[in-house]
Amino acid sequence: MGRPKTLSKCKIKGCGKDAASRDRCWTHYKQWDRAYGHLRCHWPGCRTHQDDGGRRMNGVFLCRRHEHEHLRITQQALALNLERLGHGLTADANGCWLWHGPANDGGYGLFVPEGANTAKWYAHRVAWGLLIGGHRPGLELDHRTCKRRNCVNPLHLEPVTTSTNQRRKRIGPEWAWINPDAAASPNIHEFAERHGLPMPDHGAPTTIRKTRCTTPPKLSAKPESLTRPTPTIAA
């Protein structure tokens, strides 16, 4: 027999009732929801709270699963984000797609999406959002293959928990691993071919750029429209 499950208690001091949601009993959870429920993801049907990760842009918060919709507000914004991302990348012999734009003090590449004003996103999250989409709230992207913070190749990234990400930092790179979902994505193959970036099952690319493009697409003042289309939620 397995170990019996121990119910956690409400985190509110002096309560003592069994926790039901977000480490609170039902009574205290309902109080919390009335006070902070408006900070949930704006995607119809999603109730993920901003504490679980995501992005706010132009006053609209979207969770980790849906934040990539910020990058494709319009078809024009999507096309510009893809082109600007591709023009900031070079490849190396290890298959890394290295971002040569701005970076923070920790070495992570920074990217300002179309329509974001001056809001800076991690470049590897932009690449994942544009080419793969979202992932489960509460996870973060681990550079599992290469451990290079300015690499944005989705084949080298994996959504994992914070504890797994921290543990793998002590292990080091796993060069033999590639993300199978990314390797099978037609969006990534098309992007790699367009910008001369390597894919493992294509062999060496026809052209691997070793220097940055000097004329990247310019950021327009504002996308054609900031009105988000109403999504269709599958039953």
PALO-61306 format. One record per atom (N, C-alpha, C): chain; x, y, z; residue in one letter. Coordinates in steps of 0.02 Angstrom, whole numbers, plus 50000, padded with zeros to 5 digits. Last residue first. Example, Ala and Ser with C-alpha at 12.3 -4.5 7.8 and 13.67 -1.06 7.14 Angstrom:
# PALO-61306
["A" [50642 49888 50354] "S"] ["A" [50684 49947 50357] "S"] ["A" [50645 50002 50394] "S"] ["A" [50660 49716 50390] "A"] ["A" [50615 49775 50390] "A"] ["A" [50660 49835 50390] "A"] 
***
This chain:
# PALO-61306
["A" [49268 51106 48623] "A"] ["A" [49228 51077 48678] "A"] ["A" [49268 51024 48714] "A"] ["A" [49384 51237 48593] "A"] ["A" [49357 51171 48578] "A"] ["A" [49320 51144 48638] "A"] ["A" [49352 51403 48567] "I"] ["A" [49374 51354 48617] "I"] ["A" [49342 51288 48602] "I"] ["A" [49410 51524 48463] "T"] ["A" [49362 51470 48467] "T"] ["A" [49389 51417 48515] "T"] ["A" [49437 51696 48510] "P"] ["A" [49459 51628 48493] "P"] ["A" [49402 51579 48498] "P"] ["A" [49411 51850 48437] "T"] ["A" [49383 51803 48486] "T"] ["A" [49401 51732 48467] "T"] ["A" [49557 51947 48405] "P"] ["A" [49499 51908 48381] "P"] ["A" [49475 51860 48435] "P"] ["A" [49597 52098 48481] "R"] ["A" [49611 52027 48480] "R"] ["A" [49550 51989 48456] "R"] ["A" [49649 52245 48414] "T"] ["A" [49589 52209 48433] "T"] ["A" [49601 52135 48426] "T"] ["A" [49748 52322 48368] "L"] ["A" [49762 52288 48431] "L"] ["A" [49700 52252 48456] "L"] ["A" [49799 52329 48200] "S"] ["A" [49745 52331 48249] "S"] ["A" [49767 52295 48311] "S"] ["A" [49923 52347 48139] "E"] ["A" [49863 52370 48105] "E"] ["A" [49805 52376 48153] "E"] ["A" [50039 52397 48270] "P"] ["A" [50010 52351 48222] "P"] ["A" [49947 52380 48191] "P"] ["A" [50141 52543 48273] "K"] ["A" [50087 52505 48302] "K"] ["A" [50061 52456 48250] "K"] ["A" [50264 52581 48216] "A"] ["A" [50239 52616 48275] "A"] ["A" [50185 52576 48310] "A"] ["A" [50368 52440 48173] "S"] ["A" [50320 52492 48158] "S"] ["A" [50294 52523 48222] "S"] ["A" [50535 52403 48167] "L"] ["A" [50476 52398 48209] "L"] ["A" [50429 52455 48192] "L"] ["A" [50610 52343 48015] "K"] ["A" [50599 52394 48066] "K"] ["A" [50535 52381 48104] "K"] ["A" [50713 52201 47982] "P"] ["A" [50649 52237 47973] "P"] ["A" [50638 52285 48030] "P"] ["A" [50892 52233 47975] "P"] ["A" [50834 52195 47999] "P"] ["A" [50770 52234 47986] "P"] ["A" [51023 52246 47899] "T"] ["A" [50961 52282 47887] "T"] ["A" [50901 52241 47909] "T"] ["A" [51131 52166 47923] "T"] ["A" [51138 52237 47940] "T"] ["A" [51074 52276 47930] "T"] ["A" [51135 52011 48004] "C"] ["A" [51108 52049 47949] "C"] ["A" [51110 52123 47969] "C"] ["A" [51287 51951 48078] "R"] ["A" [51220 51978 48083] "R"] ["A" [51200 52013 48020] "R"] ["A" [51374 51808 48013] "T"] ["A" [51372 51878 48035] "T"] ["A" [51299 51901 48037] "T"] ["A" [51360 51682 47966] "K"] ["A" [51408 51691 48020] "K"] ["A" [51408 51763 48046] "K"] ["A" [51232 51577 47909] "R"] ["A" [51257 51645 47914] "R"] ["A" [51302 51652 47975] "R"] ["A" [51245 51440 47813] "I"] ["A" [51242 51459 47883] "I"] ["A" [51273 51528 47890] "I"] ["A" [51161 51363 47683] "T"] ["A" [51200 51421 47703] "T"] ["A" [51191 51433 47777] "T"] ["A" [51109 51234 47685] "T"] ["A" [51142 51259 47625] "T"] ["A" [51186 51318 47641] "T"] ["A" [51147 51144 47838] "P"] ["A" [51107 51189 47796] "P"] ["A" [51146 51213 47736] "P"] ["A" [51181 50972 47857] "A"] ["A" [51207 51040 47858] "A"] ["A" [51164 51084 47815] "A"] ["A" [51031 50880 47894] "G"] ["A" [51103 50885 47882] "G"] ["A" [51125 50957 47886] "G"] ["A" [50904 50875 47930] "H"] ["A" [50916 50901 47863] "H"] ["A" [50990 50902 47846] "H"] ["A" [50891 50841 48059] "D"] ["A" [50873 50790 48010] "D"] ["A" [50878 50814 47939] "D"] ["A" [50934 50958 48128] "P"] ["A" [50973 50895 48132] "P"] ["A" [50955 50844 48079] "P"] ["A" [50951 51114 48047] "M"] ["A" [50905 51066 48076] "M"] ["A" [50938 50998 48074] "M"] ["A" [51023 51279 48049] "P"] ["A" [51029 51206 48044] "P"] ["A" [50971 51169 48078] "P"] ["A" [50965 51415 47947] "L"] ["A" [50981 51388 48013] "L"] ["A" [50979 51312 48011] "L"] ["A" [50923 51507 47846] "G"] ["A" [50987 51472 47842] "G"] ["A" [51010 51444 47908] "G"] ["A" [50796 51559 47850] "H"] ["A" [50850 51599 47879] "H"] ["A" [50917 51562 47882] "H"] ["A" [50714 51465 47789] "R"] ["A" [50711 51535 47767] "R"] ["A" [50772 51575 47790] "R"] ["A" [50739 51350 47862] "E"] ["A" [50759 51353 47792] "E"] ["A" [50761 51424 47767] "E"] ["A" [50685 51386 47987] "A"] ["A" [50756 51370 47981] "A"] ["A" [50780 51375 47908] "A"] ["A" [50549 51402 47953] "F"] ["A" [50588 51458 47979] "F"] ["A" [50663 51447 47971] "F"] ["A" [50517 51271 47914] "E"] ["A" [50510 51326 47866] "E"] ["A" [50551 51386 47888] "E"] ["A" [50541 51201 48033] "H"] ["A" [50578 51183 47972] "H"] ["A" [50575 51241 47922] "H"] ["A" [50446 51262 48116] "I"] ["A" [50517 51270 48130] "I"] ["A" [50559 51253 48070] "I"] ["A" [50326 51223 48057] "N"] ["A" [50342 51294 48064] "N"] ["A" [50416 51306 48076] "N"] ["A" [50325 51084 48067] "P"] ["A" [50337 51114 48001] "P"] ["A" [50353 51188 48006] "P"] ["A" [50401 50995 48198] "S"] ["A" [50359 51053 48182] "S"] ["A" [50374 51081 48112] "S"] ["A" [50481 50896 48244] "A"] ["A" [50428 50876 48198] "A"] ["A" [50386 50935 48174] "A"] ["A" [50566 50958 48333] "A"] ["A" [50596 50928 48273] "A"] ["A" [50543 50909 48222] "A"] ["A" [50476 50991 48435] "A"] ["A" [50505 51044 48394] "A"] ["A" [50533 51016 48329] "A"] ["A" [50452 50864 48486] "D"] ["A" [50396 50904 48460] "D"] ["A" [50421 50959 48415] "D"] ["A" [50580 50823 48530] "P"] ["A" [50547 50788 48475] "P"] ["A" [50489 50827 48445] "P"] ["A" [50721 50914 48563] "N"] ["A" [50650 50913 48578] "N"] ["A" [50613 50880 48520] "N"] ["A" [50867 50815 48583] "I"] ["A" [50831 50867 48546] "I"] ["A" [50757 50859 48563] "I"] ["A" [51020 50765 48659] "W"] ["A" [50947 50772 48664] "W"] ["A" [50922 50827 48618] "W"] ["A" [51156 50763 48658] "A"] ["A" [51122 50711 48618] "A"] ["A" [51047 50720 48616] "A"] ["A" [51199 50862 48745] "W"] ["A" [51203 50875 48673] "W"] ["A" [51167 50823 48631] "W"] ["A" [51158 50928 48877] "E"] ["A" [51144 50860 48853] "E"] ["A" [51141 50864 48777] "E"] ["A" [51256 51028 48994] "P"] ["A" [51221 51017 48930] "P"] ["A" [51212 50943 48914] "P"] ["A" [51232 51004 49174] "G"] ["A" [51266 51028 49115] "G"] ["A" [51229 51010 49052] "G"] ["A" [51190 50979 49306] "I"] ["A" [51209 50923 49263] "I"] ["A" [51250 50946 49203] "I"] ["A" [51151 51095 49363] "R"] ["A" [51209 51062 49393] "R"] ["A" [51234 51005 49350] "R"] ["A" [51039 51123 49291] "K"] ["A" [51095 51170 49286] "K"] ["A" [51158 51140 49314] "K"] ["A" [50947 51030 49332] "R"] ["A" [50984 51017 49270] "R"] ["A" [51042 51065 49260] "R"] ["A" [50894 51090 49446] "R"] ["A" [50933 51028 49453] "R"] ["A" [50975 51016 49390] "R"] ["A" [50824 51198 49390] "Q"] ["A" [50881 51211 49435] "Q"] ["A" [50925 51149 49442] "Q"] ["A" [50726 51128 49317] "N"] ["A" [50772 51173 49283] "N"] ["A" [50834 51186 49326] "N"] ["A" [50658 51062 49419] "T"] ["A" [50694 51023 49368] "T"] ["A" [50745 51066 49333] "T"] ["A" [50604 51173 49486] "S"] ["A" [50650 51128 49521] "S"] ["A" [50691 51086 49472] "S"] ["A" [50519 51229 49389] "T"] ["A" [50577 51267 49413] "T"] ["A" [50628 51221 49447] "T"] ["A" [50475 51108 49261] "T"] ["A" [50464 51144 49324] "T"] ["A" [50527 51181 49344] "T"] ["A" [50488 51141 49083] "V"] ["A" [50497 51100 49143] "V"] ["A" [50479 51142 49204] "V"] ["A" [50497 51136 48909] "P"] ["A" [50460 51164 48966] "P"] ["A" [50464 51116 49026] "P"] ["A" [50652 51145 48826] "E"] ["A" [50600 51101 48852] "E"] ["A" [50564 51135 48910] "E"] ["A" [50759 51172 48682] "L"] ["A" [50719 51196 48739] "L"] ["A" [50668 51144 48761] "L"] ["A" [50819 51141 48565] "H"] ["A" [50861 51137 48625] "H"] ["A" [50823 51154 48688] "H"] ["A" [50727 51166 48469] "L"] ["A" [50748 51097 48476] "L"] ["A" [50790 51087 48539] "L"] ["A" [50716 51305 48467] "P"] ["A" [50666 51266 48504] "P"] ["A" [50684 51193 48512] "P"] ["A" [50851 51408 48490] "N"] ["A" [50830 51351 48450] "N"] ["A" [50779 51310 48490] "N"] ["A" [50909 51514 48551] "V"] ["A" [50836 51515 48547] "V"] ["A" [50809 51457 48506] "V"] ["A" [51040 51555 48661] "C"] ["A" [51016 51509 48609] "C"] ["A" [50940 51509 48610] "C"] ["A" [51087 51626 48766] "N"] ["A" [51067 51665 48707] "N"] ["A" [51047 51620 48649] "N"] ["A" [51122 51528 48859] "R"] ["A" [51064 51571 48873] "R"] ["A" [51042 51613 48814] "R"] ["A" [51151 51363 48839] "R"] ["A" [51175 51429 48817] "R"] ["A" [51116 51477 48818] "R"] ["A" [51125 51229 48862] "K"] ["A" [51136 51273 48921] "K"] ["A" [51165 51341 48901] "K"] ["A" [51095 51132 48766] "C"] ["A" [51158 51170 48761] "C"] ["A" [51176 51211 48822] "C"] ["A" [50977 51059 48799] "T"] ["A" [51029 51031 48756] "T"] ["A" [51096 51066 48766] "T"] ["A" [50895 51137 48885] "R"] ["A" [50918 51070 48905] "R"] ["A" [50977 51046 48864] "R"] ["A" [50854 51269 48938] "H"] ["A" [50900 51257 48883] "H"] ["A" [50933 51189 48894] "H"] ["A" [50685 51268 48987] "D"] ["A" [50753 51248 49005] "D"] ["A" [50794 51239 48941] "D"] ["A" [50553 51374 49023] "L"] ["A" [50593 51342 48970] "L"] ["A" [50664 51330 48993] "L"] ["A" [50432 51327 49149] "E"] ["A" [50478 51374 49118] "E"] ["A" [50521 51337 49068] "E"] ["A" [50262 51309 49213] "L"] ["A" [50326 51283 49187] "L"] ["A" [50368 51340 49160] "L"] ["A" [50145 51369 49246] "G"] ["A" [50185 51344 49301] "G"] ["A" [50252 51315 49279] "G"] ["A" [50044 51313 49108] "P"] ["A" [50061 51362 49159] "P"] ["A" [50100 51330 49216] "P"] ["A" [50109 51225 48968] "R"] ["A" [50069 51222 49028] "R"] ["A" [50091 51276 49078] "R"] ["A" [50137 51334 48826] "H"] ["A" [50147 51272 48863] "H"] ["A" [50110 51278 48929] "H"] ["A" [50109 51393 48655] "G"] ["A" [50114 51398 48728] "G"] ["A" [50133 51332 48760] "G"] ["A" [50213 51383 48510] "G"] ["A" [50151 51403 48542] "G"] ["A" [50161 51408 48617] "G"] ["A" [50317 51368 48412] "I"] ["A" [50285 51311 48444] "I"] ["A" [50216 51329 48471] "I"] ["A" [50352 51492 48357] "L"] ["A" [50362 51431 48317] "L"] ["A" [50328 51369 48346] "L"] ["A" [50323 51595 48448] "L"] ["A" [50309 51603 48377] "L"] ["A" [50308 51537 48339] "L"] ["A" [50364 51541 48573] "G"] ["A" [50295 51563 48562] "G"] ["A" [50277 51568 48489] "G"] ["A" [50501 51517 48550] "W"] ["A" [50456 51461 48568] "W"] ["A" [50384 51480 48553] "W"] ["A" [50545 51648 48525] "A"] ["A" [50554 51596 48474] "A"] ["A" [50506 51538 48488] "A"] ["A" [50512 51707 48649] "V"] ["A" [50482 51732 48587] "V"] ["A" [50486 51679 48533] "V"] ["A" [50596 51637 48733] "R"] ["A" [50524 51630 48742] "R"] ["A" [50487 51655 48681] "R"] ["A" [50719 51682 48687] "H"] ["A" [50703 51611 48679] "H"] ["A" [50629 51597 48691] "H"] ["A" [50715 51818 48721] "A"] ["A" [50715 51799 48651] "A"] ["A" [50697 51725 48641] "A"] ["A" [50606 51883 48842] "Y"] ["A" [50664 51840 48829] "Y"] ["A" [50659 51814 48757] "Y"] ["A" [50546 52048 48804] "W"] ["A" [50534 51977 48815] "W"] ["A" [50600 51940 48809] "W"] ["A" [50513 52212 48855] "K"] ["A" [50563 52164 48832] "K"] ["A" [50544 52093 48852] "K"] ["A" [50416 52347 48803] "A"] ["A" [50418 52287 48845] "A"] ["A" [50465 52235 48815] "A"] ["A" [50393 52462 48734] "T"] ["A" [50462 52449 48754] "T"] ["A" [50468 52386 48797] "T"] ["A" [50271 52412 48629] "N"] ["A" [50302 52474 48651] "N"] ["A" [50375 52460 48670] "N"] ["A" [50227 52299 48568] "A"] ["A" [50238 52295 48640] "A"] ["A" [50266 52359 48670] "A"] ["A" [50214 52295 48431] "G"] ["A" [50157 52317 48469] "G"] ["A" [50166 52317 48543] "G"] ["A" [50327 52163 48413] "E"] ["A" [50287 52213 48378] "E"] ["A" [50226 52230 48420] "E"] ["A" [50435 52135 48556] "P"] ["A" [50388 52114 48504] "P"] ["A" [50352 52174 48472] "P"] ["A" [50599 52146 48587] "V"] ["A" [50539 52188 48595] "V"] ["A" [50490 52170 48540] "V"] ["A" [50705 52036 48672] "F"] ["A" [50670 52050 48610] "F"] ["A" [50609 52092 48625] "F"] ["A" [50859 51976 48737] "L"] ["A" [50798 52016 48746] "L"] ["A" [50771 52038 48679] "L"] ["A" [50948 51832 48795] "G"] ["A" [50930 51879 48743] "G"] ["A" [50864 51913 48756] "G"] ["A" [51035 51819 48948] "Y"] ["A" [50976 51799 48909] "Y"] ["A" [50960 51853 48858] "Y"] ["A" [51138 51862 49029] "G"] ["A" [51156 51833 48964] "G"] ["A" [51096 51810 48923] "G"] ["A" [51111 51931 49143] "G"] ["A" [51120 51859 49149] "G"] ["A" [51137 51824 49084] "G"] ["A" [51088 52060 49102] "D"] ["A" [51151 52047 49137] "D"] ["A" [51164 51972 49145] "D"] ["A" [51012 52035 48938] "N"] ["A" [51013 52061 49006] "N"] ["A" [51080 52042 49039] "N"] ["A" [51041 52094 48769] "A"] ["A" [51037 52041 48819] "A"] ["A" [51037 52073 48889] "A"] ["A" [51003 52132 48595] "P"] ["A" [51014 52150 48665] "P"] ["A" [51008 52090 48712] "P"] ["A" [51056 52006 48474] "G"] ["A" [51026 52070 48492] "G"] ["A" [51042 52087 48564] "G"] ["A" [51093 51883 48435] "H"] ["A" [51146 51933 48440] "H"] ["A" [51118 52003 48450] "H"] ["A" [51059 51718 48475] "W"] ["A" [51031 51785 48469] "W"] ["A" [51086 51836 48482] "W"] ["A" [51095 51570 48389] "L"] ["A" [51118 51619 48439] "L"] ["A" [51090 51688 48424] "L"] ["A" [51051 51415 48385] "W"] ["A" [51030 51476 48351] "W"] ["A" [51042 51533 48400] "W"] ["A" [51160 51274 48382] "C"] ["A" [51128 51328 48419] "C"] ["A" [51108 51385 48372] "C"] ["A" [51232 51176 48319] "G"] ["A" [51161 51180 48304] "G"] ["A" [51124 51233 48344] "G"] ["A" [51366 51180 48337] "N"] ["A" [51328 51138 48383] "N"] ["A" [51253 51138 48370] "N"] ["A" [51417 51274 48250] "A"] ["A" [51427 51204 48232] "A"] ["A" [51388 51157 48278] "A"] ["A" [51289 51404 48246] "D"] ["A" [51357 51379 48256] "D"] ["A" [51359 51304 48242] "D"] ["A" [51200 51542 48170] "A"] ["A" [51206 51472 48191] "A"] ["A" [51279 51455 48205] "A"] ["A" [51116 51694 48219] "T"] ["A" [51168 51658 48181] "T"] ["A" [51172 51588 48209] "T"] ["A" [50982 51813 48216] "L"] ["A" [51010 51748 48235] "L"] ["A" [51069 51729 48190] "L"] ["A" [50905 51921 48182] "G"] ["A" [50950 51929 48238] "G"] ["A" [50987 51866 48257] "G"] ["A" [50821 51883 48081] "H"] ["A" [50877 51927 48063] "H"] ["A" [50925 51938 48121] "H"] ["A" [50722 51811 48151] "G"] ["A" [50769 51776 48106] "G"] ["A" [50830 51818 48089] "G"] ["A" [50655 51916 48219] "L"] ["A" [50689 51863 48256] "L"] ["A" [50741 51829 48212] "L"] ["A" [50605 51987 48111] "R"] ["A" [50653 52020 48155] "R"] ["A" [50690 51969 48198] "R"] ["A" [50517 51890 48057] "E"] ["A" [50573 51916 48017] "E"] ["A" [50626 51947 48062] "E"] ["A" [50426 51869 48163] "L"] ["A" [50465 51813 48135] "L"] ["A" [50526 51838 48098] "L"] ["A" [50374 51998 48179] "N"] ["A" [50409 51966 48234] "N"] ["A" [50452 51908 48209] "N"] ["A" [50312 52018 48054] "L"] ["A" [50368 52060 48074] "L"] ["A" [50408 52028 48131] "L"] ["A" [50211 51919 48056] "A"] ["A" [50263 51917 48004] "A"] ["A" [50324 51959 48024] "A"] ["A" [50136 51962 48169] "L"] ["A" [50166 51895 48167] "L"] ["A" [50223 51893 48117] "L"] ["A" [50091 52088 48125] "A"] ["A" [50134 52083 48184] "A"] ["A" [50170 52016 48185] "A"] ["A" [50011 52049 48016] "Q"] ["A" [50069 52092 48005] "Q"] ["A" [50118 52087 48063] "Q"] ["A" [49912 51976 48078] "Q"] ["A" [49957 51940 48033] "Q"] ["A" [50019 51982 48018] "Q"] ["A" [49905 52030 48251] "T"] ["A" [49883 52033 48181] "T"] ["A" [49932 51991 48140] "T"] ["A" [49957 51969 48364] "I"] ["A" [49896 52009 48370] "I"] ["A" [49864 52018 48301] "I"] ["A" [50057 51878 48397] "R"] ["A" [50021 51871 48334] "R"] ["A" [49955 51907 48337] "R"] ["A" [50106 51888 48522] "L"] ["A" [50154 51895 48468] "L"] ["A" [50121 51893 48399] "L"] ["A" [50002 51859 48607] "H"] ["A" [50027 51928 48605] "H"] ["A" [50071 51940 48544] "H"] ["A" [49995 51723 48597] "E"] ["A" [49947 51761 48558] "E"] ["A" [49964 51836 48557] "E"] ["A" [50083 51672 48688] "H"] ["A" [50108 51679 48620] "H"] ["A" [50058 51718 48576] "H"] ["A" [50012 51655 48806] "E"] ["A" [50049 51717 48797] "E"] ["A" [50075 51727 48726] "E"] ["A" [49943 51538 48838] "H"] ["A" [49914 51581 48786] "H"] ["A" [49955 51644 48772] "H"] ["A" [50013 51471 48935] "R"] ["A" [49983 51432 48881] "R"] ["A" [49962 51476 48823] "R"] ["A" [50049 51571 49025] "R"] ["A" [50102 51537 48987] "R"] ["A" [50073 51499 48927] "R"] ["A" [49916 51696 49005] "C"] ["A" [49957 51648 49042] "C"] ["A" [50009 51616 48997] "C"] ["A" [49900 51870 48977] "L"] ["A" [49890 51803 48952] "L"] ["A" [49939 51756 48987] "L"] ["A" [49827 52028 49006] "F"] ["A" [49870 51974 49032] "F"] ["A" [49850 51908 49000] "F"] ["A" [49831 52186 48936] "V"] ["A" [49800 52120 48931] "V"] ["A" [49848 52067 48956] "V"] ["A" [49897 52307 48930] "G"] ["A" [49844 52299 48979] "G"] ["A" [49810 52231 48979] "G"] ["A" [49998 52286 48837] "N"] ["A" [49944 52332 48821] "N"] ["A" [49884 52321 48866] "N"] ["A" [50028 52133 48911] "M"] ["A" [50049 52178 48857] "M"] ["A" [49989 52220 48838] "M"] ["A" [50095 52016 49021] "R"] ["A" [50045 52070 49013] "R"] ["A" [50071 52117 48960] "R"] ["A" [50122 51841 49022] "R"] ["A" [50143 51907 49002] "R"] ["A" [50083 51954 49000] "R"] ["A" [50165 51711 49143] "G"] ["A" [50132 51736 49083] "G"] ["A" [50157 51806 49068] "G"] ["A" [50130 51633 49301] "G"] ["A" [50174 51649 49246] "G"] ["A" [50134 51670 49184] "G"] ["A" [50048 51618 49408] "D"] ["A" [50074 51557 49378] "D"] ["A" [50117 51569 49317] "D"] ["A" [49998 51741 49442] "D"] ["A" [50051 51714 49484] "D"] ["A" [50083 51652 49454] "D"] ["A" [49889 51760 49359] "Q"] ["A" [49954 51786 49337] "Q"] ["A" [50012 51764 49381] "Q"] ["A" [49790 51609 49346] "H"] ["A" [49807 51673 49378] "H"] ["A" [49877 51694 49358] "H"] ["A" [49680 51538 49229] "T"] ["A" [49747 51538 49258] "T"] ["A" [49764 51607 49285] "T"] ["A" [49562 51515 49166] "R"] ["A" [49559 51546 49232] "R"] ["A" [49627 51546 49267] "R"] ["A" [49490 51524 49005] "C"] ["A" [49550 51509 49045] "C"] ["A" [49546 51548 49111] "C"] ["A" [49381 51567 48932] "G"] ["A" [49379 51499 48959] "G"] ["A" [49438 51481 49003] "G"] ["A" [49473 51679 48833] "P"] ["A" [49407 51652 48852] "P"] ["A" [49410 51580 48875] "P"] ["A" [49613 51752 48909] "W"] ["A" [49590 51707 48855] "W"] ["A" [49524 51676 48876] "W"] ["A" [49661 51827 49011] "H"] ["A" [49605 51855 48974] "H"] ["A" [49579 51808 48920] "H"] ["A" [49705 51756 49169] "C"] ["A" [49716 51759 49097] "C"] ["A" [49653 51783 49061] "C"] ["A" [49666 51861 49314] "R"] ["A" [49672 51797 49278] "R"] ["A" [49684 51810 49204] "R"] ["A" [49641 51965 49395] "L"] ["A" [49710 51958 49370] "L"] ["A" [49721 51892 49335] "L"] ["A" [49517 51959 49449] "H"] ["A" [49524 51998 49387] "H"] ["A" [49594 51994 49358] "H"] ["A" [49531 51893 49570] "G"] ["A" [49510 51854 49512] "G"] ["A" [49518 51891 49446] "G"] ["A" [49560 51957 49688] "Y"] ["A" [49613 51953 49638] "Y"] ["A" [49594 51914 49575] "Y"] ["A" [49442 51962 49767] "A"] ["A" [49490 52018 49769] "A"] ["A" [49539 52018 49710] "A"] ["A" [49376 51845 49742] "R"] ["A" [49339 51908 49734] "R"] ["A" [49388 51967 49730] "R"] ["A" [49476 51755 49776] "D"] ["A" [49454 51759 49707] "D"] ["A" [49416 51823 49694] "D"] ["A" [49486 51771 49916] "W"] ["A" [49543 51788 49873] "W"] ["A" [49521 51798 49801] "W"] ["A" [49360 51722 49953] "Q"] ["A" [49378 51791 49969] "Q"] ["A" [49436 51815 49924] "Q"] ["A" [49373 51592 49908] "K"] ["A" [49321 51635 49877] "K"] ["A" [49335 51708 49892] "K"] ["A" [49475 51549 49994] "Y"] ["A" [49487 51551 49922] "Y"] ["A" [49437 51596 49888] "Y"] ["A" [49413 51552 50117] "H"] ["A" [49466 51601 50104] "H"] ["A" [49484 51604 50030] "H"] ["A" [49319 51446 50095] "T"] ["A" [49298 51512 50118] "T"] ["A" [49350 51565 50101] "T"] ["A" [49398 51335 50057] "W"] ["A" [49350 51364 50011] "W"] ["A" [49329 51434 50031] "W"] ["A" [49570 51366 50109] "C"] ["A" [49506 51331 50114] "C"] ["A" [49457 51366 50067] "C"] ["A" [49718 51376 50007] "R"] ["A" [49667 51407 50049] "R"] ["A" [49607 51361 50054] "R"] ["A" [49809 51341 49910] "D"] ["A" [49829 51335 49980] "D"] ["A" [49781 51371 50027] "D"] ["A" [49735 51343 49791] "R"] ["A" [49786 51394 49803] "R"] ["A" [49804 51399 49878] "R"] ["A" [49600 51258 49866] "S"] ["A" [49630 51285 49806] "S"] ["A" [49677 51341 49825] "S"] ["A" [49583 51193 49991] "A"] ["A" [49544 51172 49933] "A"] ["A" [49575 51196 49868] "A"] ["A" [49646 51135 50147] "A"] ["A" [49654 51178 50088] "A"] ["A" [49615 51149 50029] "A"] ["A" [49550 51116 50295] "D"] ["A" [49586 51085 50239] "D"] ["A" [49589 51133 50180] "D"] ["A" [49573 51242 50426] "K"] ["A" [49532 51200 50382] "K"] ["A" [49575 51171 50326] "K"] ["A" [49653 51331 50497] "G"] ["A" [49656 51261 50515] "G"] ["A" [49613 51215 50472] "G"] ["A" [49667 51478 50532] "C"] ["A" [49609 51446 50501] "C"] ["A" [49605 51372 50520] "C"] ["A" [49780 51543 50581] "G"] ["A" [49725 51532 50626] "G"] ["A" [49665 51496 50597] "G"] ["A" [49826 51614 50427] "K"] ["A" [49843 51602 50497] "K"] ["A" [49781 51596 50541] "K"] ["A" [49798 51528 50281] "I"] ["A" [49779 51587 50320] "I"] ["A" [49789 51571 50394] "I"] ["A" [49820 51410 50215] "K"] ["A" [49879 51451 50232] "K"] ["A" [49862 51512 50274] "K"] ["A" [49741 51260 50260] "C"] ["A" [49734 51328 50235] "C"] ["A" [49792 51370 50260] "C"] ["A" [49839 51111 50244] "K"] ["A" [49794 51155 50280] "K"] ["A" [49794 51225 50248] "K"] ["A" [49840 50961 50146] "S"] ["A" [49871 51022 50171] "S"] ["A" [49817 51065 50204] "S"] ["A" [49819 50790 50181] "L"] ["A" [49789 50851 50157] "L"] ["A" [49824 50911 50188] "L"] ["A" [49915 50657 50133] "T"] ["A" [49905 50705 50187] "T"] ["A" [49878 50770 50157] "T"] ["A" [49880 50493 50083] "K"] ["A" [49887 50562 50063] "K"] ["A" [49871 50608 50121] "K"] ["A" [49977 50353 50140] "P"] ["A" [49913 50390 50137] "P"] ["A" [49925 50464 50123] "P"] ["A" [50086 50266 50032] "R"] ["A" [50080 50310 50091] "R"] ["A" [50016 50349 50086] "R"] ["A" [50019 50113 49965] "G"] ["A" [50056 50175 49963] "G"] ["A" [50046 50215 50026] "G"] ["A" [50042 49940 50000] "M"] ["A" [50000 50000 50000] "M"] ["A" [50044 50062 50000] "M"] 
***
